[in-house]
Every structure is written in C-alpha cells, then in structure tokens.
Amino acid sequence: MNSEADWVAATQQFQQSPQLNFSPEKLQALQQAYLKEAAELWNNGLSINPASTDKRFAADAWTSNPVAAFSAAAYLLNARTLLGLAEAAETDPKTKAKLRFAVEQWMAASAPSNFMCLNAEAQKKAIETQGESIAKGLQNLLKDIQQGHVSMTDESVFEVGHNVATTEGAVVFENDLFQLIEYKPLTGKVYERPFLVVPPCINKFYILDLQPENSLIRYLVSEGHRTFVISWRNPDDSLQAKTWDDYVGDGPIKAIDVVQEITGAKQINALGFCVGGTLLGTALSVLAARGEKPVASATLLTTMLDFSDSGILDIFIDENTVKFREMQMGKGGLLKGQDLASTFSFLRPNDLVWNYVVGNYLKGETPPPFDLLYWNSDSTNLPGPMYAWYLRNTYFENNLVKPGKCTVCGEKVDLGNVDIPVYIYGSREDHIVPIGGAYASVQHLPGKKRFVMGASGHIAGVINPPAKKKRSFWTNDKLPKTQDAWLKGAKEHPGSWWTDWSAWLKPHAGKQVAAPKSYGKGKYKAIEPAPGRYVKAKA
C-alpha cells in the first residue's frame, strides 16, 4: 500500500466482500483427503520423495536432502488443499476468482524454495562455492534495490538503438505524445498504401523490433510495405493531465493524417497491438462518425474492444477500485510504470517474480541476456486521467461496444460504423488478452473479417517469425458467435501466422510503386535517426 487512502479503499472493499459459504460435503471430502495424505507423509518421515513435476523442487538437491524433500512435499500438500478450499467456496465467480488468486499469490510467496534456510539447492551451491554465491546474491539484491525492480535479464548487455530497435529509419514527426518513425525501404518497390503501426502505450514499441531476425517491423518493410510506427512518449509530470481523448486524437488520428500527407495516399493500412488496438479501434470509430475513411484495412493483434471476457485482470476491477483511481488521479497524476509492470508480473508469480528472487539472491546467479525480458523491464508511465477513463469505460463498464455510450474527441463511439476489412489475431495462452476477448471483436466490426489464433502467449505468440519455423496457428473462415465454436471448426497449420497475415494484407495494399529515396516530405523532414529520443526515456 502506498498511502492511508490505499488502506481505506482496501478496507472498504474487504468489508463489502460477500460472505463465503462452503458445502459441508466438500469440506469433509477435503479434510479426509488432507488427513490421509498428511498421515502418509508423516509415516514416511524423512524418507519422503516429493515426486513432483514442479520445477522449483526438481533438482537432485531436493530429493537427496530428506528435510528439504519433506518440506517440499508438505508445502505441495498444503497448496493443493488451500486451492481445493478456494474451489469449494460457494460464491459468485468473481469472488471465487479473487479467492483463488489470493491463495495462489500466498502459496507462491511461501514456497520453501524462496528461503535460504529451506532451499536445499541454494544451500548446496553456497557450500560448493564456499559462500561466493551468497556474496554475489547480496550484491544482486543491492543492485536491484537501487534500480527499483527485480532483474529478469542482464540489462547491461542491451542498449536501445544499438542492439535492440535497430531497423533503419528516421523520426519524421513528433508532438507531445509520440514520435512518428518512417523506416527505410528494403525493396525497390513498395505498395502504394503505406502501413501505420500503433503499438501499446503501456510499454515500448520495440517489442516489434527486438532483433533483425524477430522484428515484425523489419518483416513488414521486407515485404514491401512503406512502414511508419508510433513511438509513444514515456509520460512525465508535464503530461499528467492527458486524457483518453488526447491519446486518440493526438495519437492514431494525428499519425494517420501525417502518414497521408507524407505519402500522398488517400488511404493507408493500420495495425494496433494490445492497447494500441483499442486506441486504433476507437480512432477509427471517431473518424467514421466524421464521415472519414482514411484506413483501408486494419489488423488487431491481441486486442480487446469488447471487455466482457477480460480474464484474470477482471479481479482487480470493481466500483471501489475505479472510484479510488478516479479520486486519486482522475484530474491529474501519473500511474508509475513499475506499478503496472509489477501487476503484470504477479499474474504469473512463480515464473516472473519468485524464479528471479531465488536465482538472483539465493543462488547468486546473473540472469542470461534476453531481449524480450529487457524490453519487459523497460517500463512506461501512464497519465492518470487517461488511465482512469480507460479503467471505467473498458474493463469495468465495457462501454466501447455500446453504440453511442462513449463520446471521444467530440464524437459518439460506434464500432458498427467501422466497416472495413479487419484481420484479428489472438494468442491461445494469452493471460492478458484472453483468446475469447480477442475473438469477441468479430461480433462488433461489420466489415469482412479474418480471425487467426496463434500458439503461446501475449508476446511469444505475436513475435513468431517464419524463419524460426516454431509453433503453429489455426484458421477457420467461418465466424460463429463464440471462440469455442470457432475452434471446433479450425484447422491447425505449422509455423508462423505472419505468412497468413502477409497474404491477407497484399490485396489491401494497392499496386506497387517506386520506393521513396528519402524520409518524409515537405514540412515533414527527418528529425533524428530511428528509434528516436522518446523510446529511450526511462520511467
């Protein structure tokens, strides 16, 4: 908690939580199962083998140390029982999800692997290194305290513009909210309709341009698309009053206008990723309300327009939470990037938090260089008014899909007016934008649509270049009401969805023309080389 107001809001929410009831039959079954397993564990005593597939206790040091093996087995038994108790609660689904989440967080934090006095693997390493691993772990802890977050990778290896975000280009426009980057063509001819990428504003754009071999931006350029990308500014106090209207009007709408002026194109193609897709969808609805249709086709990657299925994030959203955020920062302020990053990390606490606590501090290890995790640690702030509007009108009230409910940039939002071809992609194991949430967009956009599902999660599913020949994707030309029904008729294809998307995009890109030999045009001149200044600003 950060303040007395936080405590007050949390206390009020707790007091208003519904009473929990448990069926006597379920409780009795849980109790009997627990007593049976506990008796077996106790009878086996120090000869117990946890026999667990849990990677936290998979090392030989755990099985060869009787005390450690016993603590691991007892912990796993308690974890199973507590989760069973959460499942047995007779309450509404949201309360049950909150209860399950709280139990999972507590169990993840209390695992014996997190403590030096119980972690046999860390103890063994300390003995083998004659205490050097402990000394290194303390150094890692002090370093992470200074930088304000747990290290997931060796951040000293990476530098934006040097070995990540390296696709050649130039900044050709900037305002208070974003820089517009134009990329140098890699082909002699380009399609006449340029391509605009709208990344999420909750993190840096270079997730789409990590390395040349896995850069979606470079792939677009190599396929002959004249590519422009929004690089959002990392907000500081000077932007603390910016609203959702500002982000839509001075973001995608302004970028579309500038791309048209530079290229002379009557229409462009556009892509929105995650929150960038929500911003793009809102912008297209505003433009449609004005009688404008500057975008010929849109691509939505792991995007929610309909927030009725928002997955685990739904447990954080209720009237008290939204009102508190509106009171705290609805008129001005910043949501710190590290707070947002911590929230997302604790959605997968064992993989994204405690794994690094154990490795960095107990074992004294330096995590290996990994570009994606470097990007993940490069957090961004959000203006309070923009964030508060977003919480209420998307996650809480789901107003974007209610025609006329929202007014943005002076126009009533109605996604039913966005009558253009749309390619919609969702990741099967996405914990941030559930696959059902991504699929729901097909019910609200009236144009011709294609939905594709990729393997893996929110990032790994999207960043899947064809050359790697990894994973797979699913297609189904029919679009029934639910994603479950869609999946029953879907066909799996090996490899990357990028090739399917490229084939879909080409007919919407127009004829090919000579590639430009310089950046920008007229008043829009090259300001500085890509990736520009904005992306290098730290939260």
C-alpha positions as CSV (number, residue, x, y, z in Angstrom):
1,M,0.0,0.0,0.0
2,N,1.3,3.5,-0.9
3,S,-0.9,5.7,1.4
4,E,-3.5,5.9,4.1
5,A,-6.1,6.3,1.2
6,D,-5.0,3.0,-0.2
7,W,-5.6,1.3,3.2
8,V,-9.1,3.0,3.5
9,A,-10.1,1.8,0.0
10,A,-8.8,-1.7,0.6
11,T,-10.6,-1.9,4.0
12,Q,-13.9,-0.7,2.4
13,Q,-13.6,-3.3,-0.3
14,F,-12.9,-6.1,2.2
15,Q,-15.9,-5.0,4.4
16,Q,-18.2,-5.1,1.3
17,S,-16.9,-8.6,0.2
18,P,-19.7,-11.2,0.2
19,Q,-19.7,-13.8,2.9
20,L,-18.1,-17.2,2.0
21,N,-20.0,-20.4,2.5
22,F,-18.7,-23.9,2.0
23,S,-20.7,-27.1,1.5
24,P,-20.2,-29.5,4.4
25,E,-19.8,-32.4,2.0
26,K,-16.9,-30.7,0.1
27,L,-15.3,-29.6,3.3
28,Q,-15.5,-33.1,4.7
29,A,-14.0,-34.6,1.5
30,L,-11.1,-32.1,1.6
31,Q,-10.5,-32.8,5.2
32,Q,-10.4,-36.6,4.7
33,A,-8.1,-36.3,1.7
34,Y,-5.8,-34.0,3.6
35,L,-5.6,-36.2,6.7
36,K,-4.9,-39.3,4.6
37,E,-2.1,-37.6,2.6
38,A,-0.7,-36.0,5.7
39,A,-0.6,-39.3,7.6
40,E,1.2,-40.9,4.6
41,L,3.7,-38.1,4.6
42,W,4.3,-38.3,8.3
43,N,4.6,-42.1,8.3
44,N,7.2,-42.0,5.5
45,G,9.0,-39.3,7.6
46,L,12.4,-38.3,6.3
47,S,12.4,-40.9,3.5
48,I,9.8,-39.0,1.6
49,N,10.3,-38.1,-2.1
50,P,8.2,-35.2,-3.3
51,A,7.9,-36.9,-6.7
52,S,6.8,-33.6,-8.1
53,T,6.9,-32.3,-11.6
54,D,7.1,-28.8,-10.0
55,K,10.4,-27.4,-11.4
56,R,11.0,-25.5,-8.1
57,F,11.8,-28.8,-6.5
58,A,13.1,-30.8,-9.4
59,A,16.9,-30.6,-8.7
60,D,18.7,-33.6,-7.1
61,A,19.5,-31.4,-4.1
62,W,15.8,-31.5,-3.0
63,T,15.4,-35.3,-3.4
64,S,18.7,-36.2,-1.8
65,N,18.1,-34.0,1.3
66,P,15.4,-35.6,3.5
67,V,14.4,-32.5,5.4
68,A,14.1,-30.5,2.1
69,A,12.1,-33.2,0.5
70,F,9.7,-33.3,3.4
71,S,9.3,-29.5,3.4
72,A,8.6,-29.5,-0.3
73,A,6.1,-32.4,0.0
74,A,4.3,-30.8,2.9
75,Y,4.1,-27.4,1.1
76,L,2.7,-29.1,-2.0
77,L,0.0,-30.9,0.0
78,N,-1.0,-27.6,1.8
79,A,-1.1,-25.8,-1.6
80,R,-3.4,-28.4,-3.1
81,T,-5.7,-28.3,-0.1
82,L,-5.9,-24.5,0.0
83,L,-6.6,-24.3,-3.7
84,G,-9.3,-27.0,-3.2
85,L,-10.8,-24.9,-0.4
86,A,-10.9,-21.9,-2.8
87,E,-12.7,-24.0,-5.4
88,A,-15.2,-25.3,-2.8
89,A,-16.3,-21.8,-1.8
90,E,-20.0,-21.3,-2.8
91,T,-20.0,-17.7,-4.1
92,D,-20.1,-15.8,-7.3
93,P,-17.5,-16.4,-10.0
94,K,-15.7,-13.1,-9.5
95,T,-15.3,-13.6,-5.7
96,K,-14.1,-17.2,-6.3
97,A,-11.5,-15.9,-8.8
98,K,-10.3,-13.3,-6.3
99,L,-10.1,-16.0,-3.6
100,R,-8.2,-18.3,-6.0
101,F,-5.8,-15.5,-7.0
102,A,-5.1,-14.6,-3.3
103,V,-4.3,-18.2,-2.4
104,E,-2.1,-18.6,-5.4
105,Q,-0.1,-15.4,-4.5
106,W,0.3,-16.5,-0.9
107,M,1.4,-20.0,-1.9
108,A,3.8,-18.7,-4.5
109,A,5.4,-16.4,-1.9
110,S,5.5,-19.0,0.9
111,A,7.2,-21.8,-1.1
112,P,10.2,-23.3,0.8
113,S,12.3,-22.7,-2.4
114,N,12.1,-18.9,-1.6
115,F,14.0,-19.2,1.7
116,M,17.7,-19.9,2.1
117,C,17.1,-21.9,5.3
118,L,14.8,-24.3,3.3
119,N,16.2,-24.2,-0.2
120,A,18.5,-27.3,-0.5
121,E,19.7,-26.3,-3.9
122,A,20.8,-22.8,-2.8
123,Q,22.5,-24.3,0.3
124,K,24.4,-26.8,-1.8
125,K,25.6,-24.1,-4.2
126,A,26.7,-22.0,-1.2
127,I,28.8,-24.9,0.1
128,E,30.3,-25.7,-3.3
129,T,31.3,-22.0,-3.9
130,Q,32.5,-21.5,-0.3
131,G,30.0,-18.8,0.2
132,E,30.7,-16.9,-3.0
133,S,27.1,-17.4,-4.2
134,I,25.8,-15.8,-1.1
135,A,28.0,-12.8,-1.5
136,K,27.0,-12.4,-5.1
137,G,23.4,-12.7,-4.2
138,L,23.7,-9.8,-1.7
139,Q,25.3,-7.8,-4.5
140,N,22.5,-8.6,-6.8
141,L,19.9,-7.7,-4.1
142,L,21.5,-4.3,-3.5
143,K,21.7,-3.6,-7.2
144,D,18.0,-4.4,-7.7
145,I,17.0,-2.2,-4.8
146,Q,18.9,0.7,-6.4
147,Q,17.2,0.2,-9.8
148,G,13.8,-0.4,-8.2
149,H,12.9,-3.8,-9.7
150,V,14.0,-7.4,-9.8
151,S,16.4,-8.2,-12.7
152,M,15.0,-10.6,-15.2
153,T,17.9,-10.4,-17.5
154,D,21.4,-8.9,-17.7
155,E,20.2,-5.4,-18.6
156,S,23.8,-4.1,-19.1
157,V,24.0,-6.1,-22.4
158,F,21.3,-4.1,-24.2
159,E,21.0,-0.6,-25.5
160,V,18.0,0.7,-27.4
161,G,19.1,1.7,-30.9
162,H,22.4,-0.3,-30.6
163,N,21.3,-3.9,-30.3
164,V,17.5,-3.7,-30.0
165,A,15.3,-1.4,-32.1
166,T,17.9,-1.4,-34.9
167,T,15.8,-1.3,-38.1
168,E,17.0,1.7,-40.1
169,G,14.7,4.7,-40.2
170,A,14.1,8.3,-39.1
171,V,11.7,10.3,-37.0
172,V,9.7,12.4,-39.3
173,F,7.1,14.0,-36.9
174,E,6.7,14.5,-33.2
175,N,4.2,16.0,-30.8
176,D,3.8,15.9,-27.0
177,L,2.6,12.3,-27.1
178,F,4.6,10.4,-29.8
179,Q,7.3,10.4,-32.4
180,L,6.4,9.0,-35.9
181,I,9.2,6.8,-37.3
182,E,9.4,6.1,-41.0
183,Y,11.5,3.1,-42.0
184,K,13.9,2.8,-44.9
185,P,12.6,0.5,-47.7
186,L,14.3,-2.8,-48.2
187,T,12.8,-3.3,-51.6
188,G,13.0,-1.4,-54.9
189,K,9.2,-1.0,-55.0
190,V,6.7,-0.5,-52.2
191,Y,2.9,-0.8,-52.1
192,E,1.1,2.4,-52.7
193,R,-0.8,2.2,-49.4
194,P,1.6,2.9,-46.5
195,F,1.3,0.9,-43.3
196,L,1.0,2.5,-39.8
197,V,1.7,0.5,-36.7
198,V,0.1,1.6,-33.4
199,P,1.8,-0.2,-30.5
200,P,0.6,-0.2,-26.9
201,C,1.3,2.9,-24.9
202,I,1.8,0.9,-21.7
203,N,5.2,-0.3,-22.9
204,K,7.8,0.5,-25.6
205,F,7.2,-0.1,-29.3
206,Y,10.4,-2.0,-29.8
207,I,8.8,-5.3,-28.8
208,L,8.0,-5.3,-32.5
209,D,11.7,-4.6,-33.4
210,L,13.8,-6.5,-30.9
211,Q,16.4,-8.1,-33.3
212,P,16.6,-8.3,-37.1
213,E,15.6,-11.9,-37.1
214,N,12.5,-11.5,-35.0
215,S,11.4,-8.0,-35.9
216,L,7.8,-7.6,-37.1
217,I,8.6,-4.1,-38.3
218,R,11.5,-5.3,-40.4
219,Y,9.3,-8.1,-41.8
220,L,6.7,-5.6,-42.9
221,V,9.4,-3.5,-44.6
222,S,10.9,-6.5,-46.3
223,E,7.5,-7.5,-47.6
224,G,7.4,-4.1,-49.5
225,H,5.2,-2.1,-47.2
226,R,6.2,1.6,-46.6
227,T,6.1,1.4,-42.8
228,F,5.5,4.0,-40.2
229,V,5.4,3.3,-36.4
230,I,4.2,5.4,-33.5
231,S,6.8,5.6,-30.7
232,W,4.9,6.8,-27.6
233,R,6.5,9.2,-25.2
234,N,7.2,8.0,-21.7
235,P,5.0,10.4,-19.7
236,D,6.5,12.7,-17.1
237,D,4.8,15.3,-15.0
238,S,4.2,17.6,-18.0
239,L,1.8,15.0,-19.4
240,Q,0.0,14.1,-16.2
241,A,-3.3,15.7,-17.3
242,K,-3.5,13.9,-20.7
243,T,-6.8,12.1,-21.3
244,W,-8.0,9.2,-23.5
245,D,-9.3,11.8,-25.9
246,D,-5.8,13.2,-26.2
247,Y,-4.3,9.8,-26.8
248,V,-6.8,9.1,-29.6
249,G,-6.9,12.5,-31.3
250,D,-3.2,13.4,-30.9
251,G,-2.1,9.7,-31.3
252,P,-3.5,7.4,-34.1
253,I,-5.8,10.1,-35.7
254,K,-2.9,12.6,-36.0
255,A,-0.5,9.8,-37.1
256,I,-2.9,8.7,-39.9
257,D,-3.1,12.3,-41.1
258,V,0.7,12.8,-41.1
259,V,1.3,9.5,-43.0
260,Q,-1.3,10.5,-45.6
261,E,0.4,13.9,-46.0
262,I,3.9,12.4,-46.4
263,T,2.9,9.7,-48.8
264,G,0.1,11.4,-50.7
265,A,-2.0,8.2,-50.2
266,K,-5.8,8.6,-50.0
267,Q,-6.0,5.5,-47.7
268,I,-3.5,3.6,-45.6
269,N,-3.4,0.3,-43.8
270,A,-3.0,0.2,-40.0
271,L,-2.2,-2.2,-37.2
272,G,-2.9,-2.0,-33.5
273,F,-1.3,-4.2,-30.9
274,C,-2.9,-4.7,-27.4
275,V,-4.0,-1.3,-26.0
276,G,-2.7,0.2,-29.3
277,G,-5.5,-1.8,-31.0
278,T,-8.1,-0.4,-28.6
279,L,-6.8,3.1,-29.3
280,L,-6.9,2.4,-33.1
281,G,-10.4,0.9,-32.9
282,T,-11.6,4.0,-31.0
283,A,-9.9,6.3,-33.5
284,L,-11.5,4.5,-36.5
285,S,-14.9,4.9,-34.9
286,V,-14.3,8.7,-34.3
287,L,-13.2,9.1,-37.9
288,A,-16.2,7.1,-39.2
289,A,-18.5,9.4,-37.2
290,R,-16.9,12.4,-39.0
291,G,-17.6,10.7,-42.3
292,E,-13.9,9.9,-42.9
293,K,-12.5,6.6,-44.0
294,P,-8.7,7.1,-44.3
295,V,-7.9,3.4,-43.3
296,A,-8.5,0.7,-46.0
297,S,-7.9,-2.2,-43.7
298,A,-7.0,-2.8,-40.0
299,T,-5.1,-5.5,-38.2
300,L,-5.8,-6.1,-34.5
301,L,-3.2,-8.1,-32.5
302,T,-4.1,-9.4,-29.1
303,T,-6.6,-6.6,-28.8
304,M,-9.8,-6.1,-26.8
305,L,-12.6,-3.9,-28.0
306,D,-15.2,-6.0,-26.1
307,F,-14.0,-6.4,-22.5
308,S,-16.7,-8.9,-21.3
309,D,-14.0,-11.6,-21.2
310,S,-11.0,-9.9,-19.7
311,G,-9.6,-12.9,-17.8
312,I,-7.6,-12.7,-14.6
313,L,-7.4,-8.9,-14.8
314,D,-11.1,-8.7,-14.1
315,I,-10.4,-9.4,-10.4
316,F,-8.7,-6.1,-10.0
317,I,-11.7,-4.1,-11.3
318,D,-14.8,-3.1,-9.3
319,E,-16.6,0.1,-8.4
320,N,-14.4,0.8,-5.4
321,T,-11.2,0.3,-7.3
322,V,-12.3,2.5,-10.2
323,K,-13.7,5.3,-7.9
324,F,-10.4,5.2,-6.0
325,R,-8.3,5.6,-9.1
326,E,-10.6,8.4,-10.3
327,M,-10.3,10.2,-7.0
328,Q,-6.5,9.6,-6.9
329,M,-5.6,10.6,-10.4
330,G,-8.7,11.3,-12.5
331,K,-7.8,15.0,-12.7
332,G,-4.1,14.6,-13.0
333,G,-1.1,12.5,-11.9
334,L,0.9,9.5,-13.2
335,L,0.5,5.8,-12.9
336,K,4.1,4.7,-12.4
337,G,5.3,2.2,-15.0
338,Q,6.8,0.0,-12.3
339,D,3.5,-0.4,-10.6
340,L,1.9,-1.5,-13.8
341,A,4.8,-3.9,-14.6
342,S,4.6,-5.4,-11.1
343,T,0.9,-6.1,-11.6
344,F,1.5,-8.0,-14.8
345,S,4.4,-9.9,-13.3
346,F,2.4,-11.1,-10.4
347,L,-0.2,-12.6,-12.8
348,R,2.5,-15.3,-13.2
349,P,4.3,-15.0,-9.8
350,N,6.4,-18.2,-10.0
351,D,7.7,-17.5,-13.5
352,L,8.1,-13.8,-13.4
353,V,8.9,-13.0,-9.7
354,W,10.0,-15.7,-7.4
355,N,12.0,-17.5,-10.0
356,Y,14.3,-14.5,-10.2
357,V,14.3,-13.9,-6.5
358,V,15.7,-17.4,-6.0
359,G,18.1,-17.3,-8.8
360,N,19.4,-13.7,-8.3
361,Y,19.6,-13.6,-4.5
362,L,19.7,-17.1,-3.1
363,K,21.9,-18.7,-5.8
364,G,23.8,-15.5,-6.7
365,E,23.2,-16.0,-10.4
366,T,23.1,-13.3,-13.1
367,P,20.2,-14.0,-15.4
368,P,21.3,-14.5,-19.0
369,P,20.8,-11.8,-21.7
370,F,17.3,-12.0,-23.2
371,D,16.0,-9.2,-25.4
372,L,12.3,-9.8,-24.6
373,L,12.9,-9.6,-20.8
374,Y,15.0,-6.5,-21.2
375,W,12.0,-4.9,-23.0
376,N,9.7,-6.2,-20.3
377,S,11.7,-4.4,-17.7
378,D,11.7,-1.1,-19.6
379,S,8.5,0.2,-18.1
380,T,6.4,3.2,-19.0
381,N,4.2,5.6,-17.1
382,L,0.6,6.5,-17.9
383,P,-1.2,9.8,-17.4
384,G,-3.8,9.4,-14.6
385,P,-6.9,10.8,-16.4
386,M,-6.2,8.6,-19.4
387,Y,-5.8,5.5,-17.2
388,A,-8.9,6.3,-15.1
389,W,-11.1,6.7,-18.2
390,Y,-9.7,3.5,-19.6
391,L,-10.5,1.5,-16.4
392,R,-14.1,2.7,-16.2
393,N,-15.1,2.6,-19.9
394,T,-13.4,-0.6,-20.9
395,Y,-12.7,-3.2,-18.1
396,F,-15.5,-2.0,-15.8
397,E,-18.4,-0.8,-17.9
398,N,-17.4,-2.2,-21.3
399,N,-18.7,1.0,-23.0
400,L,-16.8,0.8,-26.3
401,V,-19.2,-1.9,-27.6
402,K,-22.3,0.0,-26.6
403,P,-23.2,2.3,-29.6
404,G,-23.2,5.9,-28.6
405,K,-22.3,5.3,-24.9
406,C,-18.9,6.9,-25.1
407,T,-18.0,10.3,-26.5
408,V,-14.4,10.6,-27.7
409,C,-12.9,13.6,-29.4
410,G,-16.4,15.1,-29.6
411,E,-17.9,12.0,-31.4
412,K,-20.2,9.2,-30.3
413,V,-18.3,5.9,-30.5
414,D,-20.0,3.2,-32.6
415,L,-17.8,0.3,-33.7
416,G,-20.6,-0.7,-36.1
417,N,-19.6,2.2,-38.3
418,V,-16.0,0.8,-38.8
419,D,-16.9,-1.0,-42.0
420,I,-13.5,-2.1,-43.3
421,P,-11.7,-5.4,-43.7
422,V,-10.1,-6.5,-40.4
423,Y,-7.5,-9.2,-39.6
424,I,-7.9,-10.2,-35.9
425,Y,-5.2,-12.2,-34.2
426,G,-5.4,-13.8,-30.7
427,S,-2.9,-16.0,-28.8
428,R,-4.2,-19.3,-27.4
429,E,-2.5,-19.0,-24.0
430,D,-2.7,-15.2,-23.5
431,H,-3.2,-14.3,-19.9
432,I,-3.6,-10.5,-20.6
433,V,-6.0,-10.6,-23.6
434,P,-7.8,-14.0,-23.3
435,I,-8.4,-15.6,-26.6
436,G,-12.2,-15.2,-26.1
437,G,-11.7,-11.5,-25.5
438,A,-9.7,-11.2,-28.7
439,Y,-12.3,-13.1,-30.7
440,A,-15.2,-11.0,-29.4
441,S,-14.2,-8.2,-31.7
442,V,-15.6,-10.2,-34.7
443,Q,-19.1,-9.6,-33.3
444,H,-18.8,-5.8,-33.3
445,L,-17.0,-4.9,-36.5
446,P,-19.3,-5.1,-39.6
447,G,-16.7,-5.5,-42.3
448,K,-15.1,-8.6,-43.8
449,K,-13.1,-10.3,-41.1
450,R,-10.5,-13.0,-40.7
451,F,-9.7,-14.4,-37.3
452,V,-6.5,-16.3,-36.6
453,M,-5.3,-18.0,-33.4
454,G,-1.6,-18.4,-32.7
455,A,0.1,-20.7,-30.2
456,S,1.7,-19.5,-27.0
457,G,1.1,-16.2,-25.0
458,H,0.6,-12.5,-25.3
459,I,4.1,-11.7,-26.6
460,A,5.7,-15.0,-27.7
461,G,2.6,-15.8,-29.8
462,V,2.9,-12.5,-31.7
463,I,6.6,-12.4,-32.1
464,N,6.9,-15.6,-34.1
465,P,8.9,-15.0,-37.3
466,P,8.5,-17.6,-40.2
467,A,12.2,-18.3,-40.4
468,K,12.2,-19.9,-36.9
469,K,9.6,-22.5,-38.0
470,K,8.2,-22.6,-34.5
471,R,4.8,-23.1,-33.1
472,S,1.6,-23.2,-35.2
473,F,-1.6,-21.2,-35.9
474,W,-5.3,-22.0,-36.5
475,T,-7.7,-20.7,-39.2
476,N,-11.4,-21.0,-39.8
477,D,-13.2,-19.0,-42.5
478,K,-16.5,-19.3,-40.6
479,L,-17.0,-16.9,-37.6
480,P,-19.6,-18.3,-35.2
481,K,-20.7,-16.5,-32.1
482,T,-18.1,-17.9,-29.7
483,Q,-14.4,-18.7,-29.9
484,D,-15.1,-22.2,-28.7
485,A,-17.4,-22.8,-31.6
486,W,-14.8,-21.3,-34.0
487,L,-12.1,-23.5,-32.6
488,K,-14.1,-26.7,-33.2
489,G,-14.0,-26.0,-37.0
490,A,-10.5,-24.6,-37.1
491,K,-7.6,-26.1,-38.9
492,E,-4.0,-26.1,-37.5
493,H,-1.1,-25.0,-39.6
494,P,2.6,-25.4,-38.6
495,G,4.8,-22.3,-38.3
496,S,4.1,-18.6,-38.1
497,W,0.8,-16.8,-38.7
498,W,2.9,-13.9,-40.2
499,T,2.8,-15.6,-43.7
500,D,-1.0,-15.9,-43.5
501,W,-1.3,-12.2,-42.5
502,S,1.1,-11.1,-45.3
503,A,-1.0,-13.0,-47.9
504,W,-4.2,-11.3,-46.5
505,L,-2.7,-7.9,-46.4
506,K,-1.3,-7.8,-50.0
507,P,-4.7,-7.3,-51.8
508,H,-5.4,-4.4,-49.5
509,A,-2.1,-2.7,-50.1
510,G,-2.7,-1.5,-53.7
511,K,-0.3,-1.5,-56.6
512,Q,3.5,-1.3,-56.3
513,V,5.3,2.0,-56.9
514,A,8.9,3.1,-56.7
515,A,10.3,3.2,-53.2
516,P,11.0,6.7,-51.8
517,K,14.6,7.7,-51.7
518,S,14.3,10.0,-48.7
519,Y,12.4,10.3,-45.4
520,G,9.4,12.4,-45.0
521,K,8.1,15.1,-47.4
522,G,7.7,18.8,-47.4
523,K,7.4,20.1,-43.9
524,Y,7.9,16.6,-42.5
525,K,11.6,16.2,-42.6
526,A,13.9,13.7,-40.8
527,I,14.3,15.0,-37.2
528,E,16.7,12.3,-36.0
529,P,17.6,8.6,-36.7
530,A,15.3,5.8,-35.5
531,P,14.5,4.8,-32.9
532,G,14.4,8.4,-31.7
533,R,14.6,10.1,-28.3
534,Y,11.1,9.2,-26.9
535,V,11.7,5.4,-26.7
536,K,14.9,6.0,-24.7
537,A,13.3,7.9,-21.8
538,K,13.1,5.8,-18.7
539,A,10.1,5.7,-16.4
